[in-house]
C-alpha cells in the first residue's frame, strides 16, 4: 500500500471511531477542508508531517498511536 493511502485509511478510521466529520476536523485543526478531502480521497502524492501532526492534534491521537497500525509498518508500505 502506498504511504499516502495508508495515512488516508488511518484518518478515515479515526474519524469514524470518533464520529466526527471532515468539517469538524477542519474546525479543530485549521487544516483546510479541501486538503483533508484530498488526503481522504487519495488525491495527493505526499503529505507534510506537519499536516499529520495537526490532524493528530485534532483527532486527539499521539503520533505513535496514529502510526501504530499493521498497514503502516514499513514492510507494508510500497513507496
DOBA-441775 format. One record per residue: residue in one letter; y, z, x of N, C-alpha, C in turn. Coordinates in Angstrom, 3 decimals. Example, Ala and Ser with C-alpha at 12.3 -4.5 7.8 and 13.67 -1.06 7.14 Angstrom:
<rs>
<r><code>a</code><n_c2>-5.690</n_c2><n_c3>7.800</n_c3><n_c1>13.190</n_c1><ca_c2>-4.500</ca_c2><ca_c3>7.800</ca_c3><ca_c1>12.300</ca_c1><c_c2>-3.300</c_c2><c_c3>7.800</c_c3><c_c1>13.200</c_c1></r>
<r><code>s</code><n_c2>-2.250</n_c2><n_c3>7.080</n_c3><n_c1>12.850</n_c1><ca_c2>-1.060</ca_c2><ca_c3>7.140</ca_c3><ca_c1>13.670</ca_c1><c_c2>0.030</c_c2><c_c3>7.870</c_c3><c_c1>12.900</c_c1></r>
</rs>
This chain:
<rs>
<r><code>x</code><n_c2>-1.170</n_c2><n_c3>0.000</n_c3><n_c1>0.854</n_c1><ca_c2>0.000</ca_c2><ca_c3>0.000</ca_c3><ca_c1>0.000</ca_c1><c_c2>1.231</c_c2><c_c3>0.000</c_c3><c_c1>0.899</c_c1></r>
<r><code>x</code><n_c2>2.232</n_c2><n_c3>-0.736</n_c3><n_c1>0.497</n_c1><ca_c2>3.486</ca_c2><ca_c3>-0.737</ca_c3><ca_c1>1.251</ca_c1><c_c2>4.192</c_c2><c_c3>0.607</c_c3><c_c1>1.063</c_c1></r>
<r><code>x</code><n_c2>4.908</n_c2><n_c3>1.020</n_c3><n_c1>2.077</n_c1><ca_c2>5.598</ca_c2><ca_c3>2.307</ca_c3><ca_c1>2.041</ca_c1><c_c2>6.554</c_c2><c_c3>2.394</c_c3><c_c1>0.856</c_c1></r>
<r><code>x</code><n_c2>7.334</n_c2><n_c3>1.364</n_c3><n_c1>0.614</n_c1><ca_c2>8.289</ca_c2><ca_c3>1.412</ca_c3><ca_c1>-0.495</ca_c1><c_c2>7.577</c_c2><c_c3>1.551</c_c3><c_c1>-1.839</c_c1></r>
<r><code>x</code><n_c2>6.415</n_c2><n_c3>0.933</n_c3><n_c1>-1.982</n_c1><ca_c2>5.646</ca_c2><ca_c3>1.055</ca_c3><ca_c1>-3.228</ca_c1><c_c2>5.110</c_c2><c_c3>2.477</c_c3><c_c1>-3.386</c_c1></r>
<r><code>x</code><n_c2>4.664</n_c2><n_c3>3.068</n_c3><n_c1>-2.287</n_c1><ca_c2>4.151</ca_c2><ca_c3>4.434</ca_c3><ca_c1>-2.334</ca_c1><c_c2>5.270</c_c2><c_c3>5.416</c_c3><c_c1>-2.691</c_c1></r>
<r><code>x</code><n_c2>6.455</n_c2><n_c3>5.207</n_c3><n_c1>-2.139</n_c1><ca_c2>7.593</ca_c2><ca_c3>6.073</ca_c3><ca_c1>-2.457</ca_c1><c_c2>7.974</c_c2><c_c3>5.910</c_c3><c_c1>-3.927</c_c1></r>
<r><code>x</code><n_c2>7.981</n_c2><n_c3>4.694</n_c3><n_c1>-4.406</n_c1><ca_c2>8.252</ca_c2><ca_c3>4.430</ca_c3><ca_c1>-5.816</ca_c1><c_c2>7.257</c_c2><c_c3>5.165</c_c3><c_c1>-6.703</c_c1></r>
<r><code>x</code><n_c2>5.993</n_c2><n_c3>5.071</n_c3><n_c1>-6.358</n_c1><ca_c2>4.942</ca_c2><ca_c3>5.746</ca_c3><ca_c1>-7.116</ca_c1><c_c2>5.182</c_c2><c_c3>7.248</c_c3><c_c1>-7.144</c_c1></r>
<r><code>x</code><n_c2>5.547</n_c2><n_c3>7.805</n_c3><n_c1>-6.017</n_c1><ca_c2>5.764</ca_c2><ca_c3>9.261</ca_c3><ca_c1>-5.921</ca_c1><c_c2>6.944</c_c2><c_c3>9.690</c_c3><c_c1>-6.783</c_c1></r>
<r><code>x</code><n_c2>8.020</n_c2><n_c3>8.923</n_c3><n_c1>-6.771</n_c1><ca_c2>9.180</ca_c2><ca_c3>9.257</ca_c3><ca_c1>-7.590</ca_c1><c_c2>8.819</c_c2><c_c3>9.162</c_c3><c_c1>-9.071</c_c1></r>
<r><code>x</code><n_c2>8.114</n_c2><n_c3>8.108</n_c3><n_c1>-9.453</n_c1><ca_c2>7.694</ca_c2><ca_c3>7.957</ca_c3><ca_c1>-10.858</ca_c1><c_c2>6.849</c_c2><c_c3>9.146</c_c3><c_c1>-11.301</c_c1></r>
<r><code>x</code><n_c2>5.918</n_c2><n_c3>9.566</n_c3><n_c1>-10.461</n_c1><ca_c2>5.077</ca_c2><ca_c3>10.728</ca_c3><ca_c1>-10.779</ca_c1><c_c2>5.937</c_c2><c_c3>11.969</c_c3><c_c1>-10.996</c_c1></r>
<r><code>x</code><n_c2>6.888</n_c2><n_c3>12.177</n_c3><n_c1>-10.111</n_c1><ca_c2>7.746</ca_c2><ca_c3>13.363</ca_c3><ca_c1>-10.200</ca_c1><c_c2>8.613</c_c2><c_c3>13.328</c_c3><c_c1>-11.449</c_c1></r>
<r><code>x</code><n_c2>9.147</n_c2><n_c3>12.164</n_c3><n_c1>-11.775</n_c1><ca_c2>9.946</ca_c2><ca_c3>12.035</ca_c3><ca_c1>-12.994</ca_c1><c_c2>9.103</c_c2><c_c3>12.382</c_c3><c_c1>-14.217</c_c1></r>
<r><code>x</code><n_c2>7.894</n_c2><n_c3>11.853</n_c3><n_c1>-14.249</n_c1><ca_c2>7.007</ca_c2><ca_c3>12.105</ca_c3><ca_c1>-15.389</ca_c1><c_c2>6.616</c_c2><c_c3>13.584</c_c3><c_c1>-15.458</c_c1></r>
<r><code>x</code><n_c2>6.238</n_c2><n_c3>14.167</n_c3><n_c1>-14.318</n_c1><ca_c2>5.843</ca_c2><ca_c3>15.579</ca_c3><ca_c1>-14.281</ca_c1><c_c2>6.963</c_c2><c_c3>16.495</c_c3><c_c1>-14.754</c_c1></r>
<r><code>x</code><n_c2>8.189</n_c2><n_c3>16.145</n_c3><n_c1>-14.408</n_c1><ca_c2>9.333</ca_c2><ca_c3>16.990</ca_c3><ca_c1>-14.744</ca_c1><c_c2>10.019</c_c2><c_c3>16.555</c_c3><c_c1>-16.041</c_c1></r>
<r><code>x</code><n_c2>9.512</n_c2><n_c3>15.476</n_c3><n_c1>-16.615</n_c1><ca_c2>10.050</ca_c2><ca_c3>14.955</ca_c3><ca_c1>-17.863</ca_c1><c_c2>11.560</c_c2><c_c3>14.695</c_c3><c_c1>-17.774</c_c1></r>
<r><code>x</code><n_c2>11.964</n_c2><n_c3>13.993</n_c3><n_c1>-16.694</n_c1><ca_c2>13.365</ca_c2><ca_c3>13.617</ca_c3><ca_c1>-16.559</ca_c1><c_c2>13.467</c_c2><c_c3>12.102</c_c3><c_c1>-16.424</c_c1></r>
<r><code>x</code><n_c2>14.615</n_c2><n_c3>11.589</n_c3><n_c1>-16.776</n_c1><ca_c2>14.852</ca_c2><ca_c3>10.144</ca_c3><ca_c1>-16.754</ca_c1><c_c2>15.533</c_c2><c_c3>9.722</c_c3><c_c1>-15.454</c_c1></r>
<r><code>x</code><n_c2>15.566</n_c2><n_c3>8.422</n_c3><n_c1>-15.253</n_c1><ca_c2>16.295</ca_c2><ca_c3>7.878</ca_c3><ca_c1>-14.108</ca_c1><c_c2>17.763</c_c2><c_c3>8.299</c_c3><c_c1>-14.198</c_c1></r>
<r><code>x</code><n_c2>18.306</n_c2><n_c3>8.272</n_c3><n_c1>-15.395</n_c1><ca_c2>19.704</ca_c2><ca_c3>8.646</ca_c3><ca_c1>-15.571</ca_c1><c_c2>19.935</c_c2><c_c3>10.103</c_c3><c_c1>-15.188</c_c1></r>
<r><code>x</code><n_c2>19.032</n_c2><n_c3>10.982</n_c3><n_c1>-15.602</n_c1><ca_c2>19.149</ca_c2><ca_c3>12.393</ca_c3><ca_c1>-15.244</ca_c1><c_c2>19.064</c_c2><c_c3>12.564</c_c3><c_c1>-13.726</c_c1></r>
<r><code>x</code><n_c2>18.176</n_c2><n_c3>11.814</n_c3><n_c1>-13.084</n_c1><ca_c2>18.058</ca_c2><ca_c3>11.881</ca_c3><ca_c1>-11.630</ca_c1><c_c2>19.350</c_c2><c_c3>11.413</c_c3><c_c1>-10.971</c_c1></r>
<r><code>x</code><n_c2>19.951</n_c2><n_c3>10.366</n_c3><n_c1>-11.494</n_c1><ca_c2>21.247</ca_c2><ca_c3>9.892</ca_c3><ca_c1>-11.001</ca_c1><c_c2>22.298</c_c2><c_c3>10.995</c_c3><c_c1>-11.128</c_c1></r>
<r><code>x</code><n_c2>22.350</n_c2><n_c3>11.657</n_c3><n_c1>-12.283</n_c1><ca_c2>23.333</ca_c2><ca_c3>12.718</ca_c3><ca_c1>-12.501</ca_c1><c_c2>23.119</c_c2><c_c3>13.874</c_c3><c_c1>-11.543</c_c1></r>
<r><code>x</code><n_c2>21.874</n_c2><n_c3>14.175</n_c3><n_c1>-11.219</n_c1><ca_c2>21.571</ca_c2><ca_c3>15.283</ca_c3><ca_c1>-10.309</ca_c1><c_c2>21.873</c_c2><c_c3>14.956</c_c3><c_c1>-8.857</c_c1></r>
<r><code>x</code><n_c2>21.789</n_c2><n_c3>13.673</n_c3><n_c1>-8.494</n_c1><ca_c2>21.836</ca_c2><ca_c3>13.294</ca_c3><ca_c1>-7.085</ca_c1><c_c2>23.056</c_c2><c_c3>12.499</c_c3><c_c1>-6.667</c_c1></r>
<r><code>x</code><n_c2>23.626</n_c2><n_c3>11.736</n_c3><n_c1>-7.584</n_c1><ca_c2>24.700</ca_c2><ca_c3>10.828</ca_c3><ca_c1>-7.219</ca_c1><c_c2>24.187</c_c2><c_c3>9.511</c_c3><c_c1>-6.655</c_c1></r>
<r><code>x</code><n_c2>22.864</n_c2><n_c3>9.382</n_c3><n_c1>-6.502</n_c1><ca_c2>22.285</ca_c2><ca_c3>8.102</ca_c3><ca_c1>-6.073</ca_c1><c_c2>22.469</c_c2><c_c3>7.140</c_c3><c_c1>-7.246</c_c1></r>
<r><code>x</code><n_c2>23.109</n_c2><n_c3>5.989</n_c3><n_c1>-7.016</n_c1><ca_c2>23.369</ca_c2><ca_c3>5.075</ca_c3><ca_c1>-8.126</ca_c1><c_c2>22.106</c_c2><c_c3>4.765</c_c3><c_c1>-8.935</c_c1></r>
<r><code>x</code><n_c2>22.283</n_c2><n_c3>4.728</n_c3><n_c1>-10.252</n_c1><ca_c2>21.152</ca_c2><ca_c3>4.449</ca_c3><ca_c1>-11.131</ca_c1><c_c2>20.545</c_c2><c_c3>3.089</c_c3><c_c1>-10.802</c_c1></r>
<r><code>x</code><n_c2>21.376</n_c2><n_c3>2.140</n_c3><n_c1>-10.387</n_c1><ca_c2>20.859</ca_c2><ca_c3>0.824</ca_c3><ca_c1>-10.016</ca_c1><c_c2>19.932</c_c2><c_c3>0.925</c_c3><c_c1>-8.796</c_c1></r>
<r><code>x</code><n_c2>20.271</n_c2><n_c3>1.786</n_c3><n_c1>-7.855</n_c1><ca_c2>19.423</ca_c2><ca_c3>1.991</ca_c3><ca_c1>-6.676</ca_c1><c_c2>18.099</c_c2><c_c3>2.624</c_c3><c_c1>-7.086</c_c1></r>
<r><code>x</code><n_c2>18.175</n_c2><n_c3>3.647</n_c3><n_c1>-7.931</n_c1><ca_c2>16.954</ca_c2><ca_c3>4.303</ca_c3><ca_c1>-8.411</ca_c1><c_c2>16.071</c_c2><c_c3>3.283</c_c3><c_c1>-9.128</c_c1></r>
<r><code>x</code><n_c2>16.667</n_c2><n_c3>2.477</n_c3><n_c1>-9.981</n_c1><ca_c2>15.924</ca_c2><ca_c3>1.462</ca_c3><ca_c1>-10.728</ca_c1><c_c2>15.268</c_c2><c_c3>0.449</c_c3><c_c1>-9.794</c_c1></r>
<r><code>x</code><n_c2>16.012</n_c2><n_c3>0.005</n_c3><n_c1>-8.792</n_c1><ca_c2>15.460</ca_c2><ca_c3>-0.966</ca_c3><ca_c1>-7.840</ca_c1><c_c2>14.277</c_c2><c_c3>-0.374</c_c3><c_c1>-7.075</c_c1></r>
<r><code>x</code><n_c2>14.376</n_c2><n_c3>0.897</n_c3><n_c1>-6.691</n_c1><ca_c2>13.272</ca_c2><ca_c3>1.565</ca_c3><ca_c1>-5.992</ca_c1><c_c2>12.060</c_c2><c_c3>1.648</c_c3><c_c1>-6.910</c_c1></r>
<r><code>x</code><n_c2>12.278</n_c2><n_c3>2.103</n_c3><n_c1>-8.136</n_c1><ca_c2>11.170</ca_c2><ca_c3>2.298</ca_c3><ca_c1>-9.073</ca_c1><c_c2>10.509</c_c2><c_c3>0.980</c_c3><c_c1>-9.495</c_c1></r>
<r><code>x</code><n_c2>11.273</n_c2><n_c3>-0.103</n_c3><n_c1>-9.447</n_c1><ca_c2>10.733</ca_c2><ca_c3>-1.423</ca_c3><ca_c1>-9.810</ca_c1><c_c2>10.291</c_c2><c_c3>-2.232</c_c3><c_c1>-8.597</c_c1></r>
<r><code>x</code><n_c2>10.184</n_c2><n_c3>-1.564</n_c3><n_c1>-7.452</n_c1><ca_c2>9.709</ca_c2><ca_c3>-2.188</ca_c3><ca_c1>-6.213</ca_c1><c_c2>10.505</c_c2><c_c3>-3.439</c_c3><c_c1>-5.844</c_c1></r>
<r><code>x</code><n_c2>11.819</n_c2><n_c3>-3.334</n_c3><n_c1>-5.965</n_c1><ca_c2>12.690</ca_c2><ca_c3>-4.455</ca_c3><ca_c1>-5.634</ca_c1><c_c2>13.501</c_c2><c_c3>-4.195</c_c3><c_c1>-4.363</c_c1></r>
<r><code>x</code><n_c2>12.982</n_c2><n_c3>-3.309</n_c3><n_c1>-3.503</n_c1><ca_c2>13.644</ca_c2><ca_c3>-3.018</ca_c3><ca_c1>-2.234</ca_c1><c_c2>12.657</c_c2><c_c3>-3.224</c_c3><c_c1>-1.089</c_c1></r>
<r><code>x</code><n_c2>13.185</n_c2><n_c3>-3.579</n_c3><n_c1>0.064</n_c1><ca_c2>12.350</ca_c2><ca_c3>-3.751</ca_c3><ca_c1>1.251</ca_c1><c_c2>12.323</c_c2><c_c3>-2.502</c_c3><c_c1>2.114</c_c1></r>
<r><code>x</code><n_c2>13.311</n_c2><n_c3>-1.639</n_c3><n_c1>1.917</n_c1><ca_c2>13.376</ca_c2><ca_c3>-0.397</ca_c3><ca_c1>2.672</ca_c1><c_c2>14.185</c_c2><c_c3>0.617</c_c3><c_c1>1.874</c_c1></r>
<r><code>x</code><n_c2>13.974</n_c2><n_c3>1.884</n_c3><n_c1>2.213</n_c1><ca_c2>14.683</ca_c2><ca_c3>2.974</ca_c3><ca_c1>1.547</ca_c1><c_c2>15.184</c_c2><c_c3>3.916</c_c3><c_c1>2.632</c_c1></r>
<r><code>x</code><n_c2>16.453</n_c2><n_c3>4.216</n_c3><n_c1>2.597</n_c1><ca_c2>17.013</ca_c2><ca_c3>5.132</ca_c3><ca_c1>3.581</ca_c1><c_c2>16.420</c_c2><c_c3>6.526</c_c3><c_c1>3.415</c_c1></r>
<r><code>x</code><n_c2>16.164</n_c2><n_c3>7.182</n_c3><n_c1>4.524</n_c1><ca_c2>15.636</ca_c2><ca_c3>8.547</ca_c3><ca_c1>4.453</ca_c1><c_c2>16.655</c_c2><c_c3>9.468</c_c3><c_c1>3.786</c_c1></r>
<r><code>x</code><n_c2>17.936</n_c2><n_c3>9.172</n_c3><n_c1>3.935</n_c1><ca_c2>18.959</ca_c2><ca_c3>9.985</ca_c3><ca_c1>3.261</ca_c1><c_c2>18.872</c_c2><c_c3>9.833</c_c3><c_c1>1.745</c_c1></r>
<r><code>x</code><n_c2>18.469</n_c2><n_c3>8.670</n_c3><n_c1>1.266</n_c1><ca_c2>18.272</ca_c2><ca_c3>8.466</ca_c3><ca_c1>-0.171</ca_c1><c_c2>17.067</c_c2><c_c3>9.261</c_c3><c_c1>-0.644</c_c1></r>
<r><code>x</code><n_c2>15.988</n_c2><n_c3>9.222</n_c3><n_c1>0.124</n_c1><ca_c2>14.799</ca_c2><ca_c3>10.006</ca_c3><ca_c1>-0.230</ca_c1><c_c2>15.155</c_c2><c_c3>11.489</c_c3><c_c1>-0.252</c_c1></r>
<r><code>x</code><n_c2>15.923</n_c2><n_c3>11.926</n_c3><n_c1>0.721</n_c1><ca_c2>16.371</ca_c2><ca_c3>13.321</ca_c3><ca_c1>0.783</ca_c1><c_c2>17.145</c_c2><c_c3>13.707</c_c3><c_c1>-0.478</c_c1></r>
<r><code>x</code><n_c2>18.109</n_c2><n_c3>12.869</n_c3><n_c1>-0.867</n_c1><ca_c2>18.901</ca_c2><ca_c3>13.138</ca_c3><ca_c1>-2.071</ca_c1><c_c2>18.013</c_c2><c_c3>13.179</c_c3><c_c1>-3.318</c_c1></r>
<r><code>x</code><n_c2>17.058</n_c2><n_c3>12.246</n_c3><n_c1>-3.401</n_c1><ca_c2>16.158</ca_c2><ca_c3>12.226</ca_c3><ca_c1>-4.555</ca_c1><c_c2>15.290</c_c2><c_c3>13.481</c_c3><c_c1>-4.581</c_c1></r>
<r><code>x</code><n_c2>14.854</n_c2><n_c3>13.926</n_c3><n_c1>-3.424</n_c1><ca_c2>14.062</ca_c2><ca_c3>15.161</ca_c3><ca_c1>-3.357</ca_c1><c_c2>14.876</c_c2><c_c3>16.357</c_c3><c_c1>-3.844</c_c1></r>
<r><code>x</code><n_c2>16.133</n_c2><n_c3>16.406</n_c3><n_c1>-3.485</n_c1><ca_c2>17.000</ca_c2><ca_c3>17.477</ca_c3><ca_c1>-3.978</ca_c1><c_c2>17.045</c_c2><c_c3>17.432</c_c3><c_c1>-5.506</c_c1></r>
<r><code>x</code><n_c2>17.252</n_c2><n_c3>16.242</n_c3><n_c1>-6.049</n_c1><ca_c2>17.324</ca_c2><ca_c3>16.094</ca_c3><ca_c1>-7.500</ca_c1><c_c2>16.020</c_c2><c_c3>16.401</c_c3><c_c1>-8.204</c_c1></r>
<r><code>x</code><n_c2>14.919</n_c2><n_c3>16.196</n_c3><n_c1>-7.509</n_c1><ca_c2>13.598</ca_c2><ca_c3>16.458</ca_c3><ca_c1>-8.077</ca_c1><c_c2>13.097</c_c2><c_c3>17.866</c_c3><c_c1>-7.746</c_c1></r>
<r><code>x</code><n_c2>13.922</n_c2><n_c3>18.630</n_c3><n_c1>-7.041</n_c1><ca_c2>13.554</ca_c2><ca_c3>19.982</ca_c3><ca_c1>-6.607</ca_c1><c_c2>12.254</c_c2><c_c3>19.988</c_c3><c_c1>-5.805</c_c1></r>
<r><code>x</code><n_c2>12.135</n_c2><n_c3>19.041</n_c3><n_c1>-4.889</n_c1><ca_c2>10.953</ca_c2><ca_c3>18.927</ca_c3><ca_c1>-4.042</ca_c1><c_c2>11.356</c_c2><c_c3>19.055</c_c3><c_c1>-2.580</c_c1></r>
<r><code>x</code><n_c2>10.567</n_c2><n_c3>19.780</n_c3><n_c1>-1.826</n_c1><ca_c2>10.725</ca_c2><ca_c3>19.767</ca_c3><ca_c1>-0.375</ca_c1><c_c2>10.230</c_c2><c_c3>18.415</c_c3><c_c1>0.128</c_c1></r>
<r><code>x</code><n_c2>10.751</n_c2><n_c3>17.964</n_c3><n_c1>1.241</n_c1><ca_c2>10.290</ca_c2><ca_c3>16.690</ca_c3><ca_c1>1.808</ca_c1><c_c2>8.785</c_c2><c_c3>16.729</c_c3><c_c1>2.077</c_c1></r>
<r><code>x</code><n_c2>8.300</n_c2><n_c3>17.850</n_c3><n_c1>2.580</n_c1><ca_c2>6.862</ca_c2><ca_c3>17.955</ca_c3><ca_c1>2.863</ca_c1><c_c2>6.051</c_c2><c_c3>17.849</c_c3><c_c1>1.580</c_c1></r>
<r><code>x</code><n_c2>6.562</n_c2><n_c3>18.422</n_c3><n_c1>0.514</n_c1><ca_c2>5.882</ca_c2><ca_c3>18.330</ca_c3><ca_c1>-0.788</ca_c1><c_c2>5.914</c_c2><c_c3>16.895</c_c3><c_c1>-1.308</c_c1></r>
<r><code>x</code><n_c2>7.040</n_c2><n_c3>16.220</n_c3><n_c1>-1.131</n_c1><ca_c2>7.180</ca_c2><ca_c3>14.831</ca_c3><ca_c1>-1.584</ca_c1><c_c2>6.155</c_c2><c_c3>13.933</c_c3><c_c1>-0.899</c_c1></r>
<r><code>x</code><n_c2>6.032</n_c2><n_c3>14.092</n_c3><n_c1>0.420</n_c1><ca_c2>5.153</ca_c2><ca_c3>13.209</ca_c3><ca_c1>1.188</ca_c1><c_c2>3.697</c_c2><c_c3>13.677</c_c3><c_c1>1.239</c_c1></r>
<r><code>x</code><n_c2>3.386</n_c2><n_c3>14.788</n_c3><n_c1>0.610</n_c1><ca_c2>2.034</ca_c2><ca_c3>15.340</ca_c3><ca_c1>0.660</ca_c1><c_c2>1.146</c_c2><c_c3>14.757</c_c3><c_c1>-0.449</c_c1></r>
<r><code>x</code><n_c2>0.944</n_c2><n_c3>13.467</n_c3><n_c1>-0.393</n_c1><ca_c2>0.072</ca_c2><ca_c3>12.752</ca_c3><ca_c1>-1.326</ca_c1><c_c2>-0.843</c_c2><c_c3>11.850</c_c3><c_c1>-0.510</c_c1></r>
<r><code>x</code><n_c2>-2.084</n_c2><n_c3>11.698</n_c3><n_c1>-0.912</n_c1><ca_c2>-3.018</ca_c2><ca_c3>10.859</ca_c3><ca_c1>-0.146</ca_c1><c_c2>-2.512</c_c2><c_c3>9.441</c_c3><c_c1>0.099</c_c1></r>
<r><code>x</code><n_c2>-1.870</n_c2><n_c3>8.840</n_c3><n_c1>-0.890</n_c1><ca_c2>-1.396</ca_c2><ca_c3>7.460</ca_c3><ca_c1>-0.728</ca_c1><c_c2>-0.186</c_c2><c_c3>7.361</c_c3><c_c1>0.193</c_c1></r>
<r><code>x</code><n_c2>0.403</n_c2><n_c3>8.496</n_c3><n_c1>0.603</n_c1><ca_c2>1.492</ca_c2><ca_c3>8.480</ca_c3><ca_c1>1.563</ca_c1><c_c2>1.045</c_c2><c_c3>8.840</c_c3><c_c1>2.972</c_c1></r>
<r><code>x</code><n_c2>-0.244</n_c2><n_c3>8.969</n_c3><n_c1>3.191</n_c1><ca_c2>-0.750</ca_c2><ca_c3>9.200</ca_c3><ca_c1>4.544</ca_c1><c_c2>-0.631</c_c2><c_c3>7.907</c_c3><c_c1>5.349</c_c1></r>
<r><code>x</code><n_c2>-0.390</n_c2><n_c3>8.032</n_c3><n_c1>6.627</n_c1><ca_c2>-0.211</ca_c2><ca_c3>6.861</ca_c3><ca_c1>7.491</ca_c1><c_c2>-1.355</c_c2><c_c3>5.864</c_c3><c_c1>7.359</c_c1></r>
<r><code>x</code><n_c2>-2.564</n_c2><n_c3>6.362</n_c3><n_c1>7.249</n_c1><ca_c2>-3.709</ca_c2><ca_c3>5.475</ca_c3><ca_c1>7.167</ca_c1><c_c2>-3.732</c_c2><c_c3>4.630</c_c3><c_c1>5.903</c_c1></r>
<r><code>x</code><n_c2>-2.954</n_c2><n_c3>5.014</n_c3><n_c1>4.904</n_c1><ca_c2>-2.933</ca_c2><ca_c3>4.280</ca_c3><ca_c1>3.646</ca_c1><c_c2>-1.704</c_c2><c_c3>3.393</c_c3><c_c1>3.483</c_c1></r>
<r><code>x</code><n_c2>-0.833</n_c2><n_c3>3.384</n_c3><n_c1>4.485</n_c1><ca_c2>0.385</ca_c2><ca_c3>2.569</ca_c3><ca_c1>4.434</ca_c1><c_c2>0.188</c_c2><c_c3>1.340</c_c3><c_c1>5.304</c_c1></r>
<r><code>x</code><n_c2>0.548</n_c2><n_c3>0.193</n_c3><n_c1>4.775</n_c1><ca_c2>0.309</ca_c2><ca_c3>-1.053</ca_c3><ca_c1>5.496</ca_c1><c_c2>1.555</c_c2><c_c3>-1.761</c_c3><c_c1>5.988</c_c1></r>
<r><code>x</code><n_c2>2.679</n_c2><n_c3>-1.065</n_c3><n_c1>6.080</n_c1><ca_c2>3.917</ca_c2><ca_c3>-1.708</ca_c3><ca_c1>6.543</ca_c1><c_c2>3.763</c_c2><c_c3>-2.188</c_c3><c_c1>7.946</c_c1></r>
</rs>
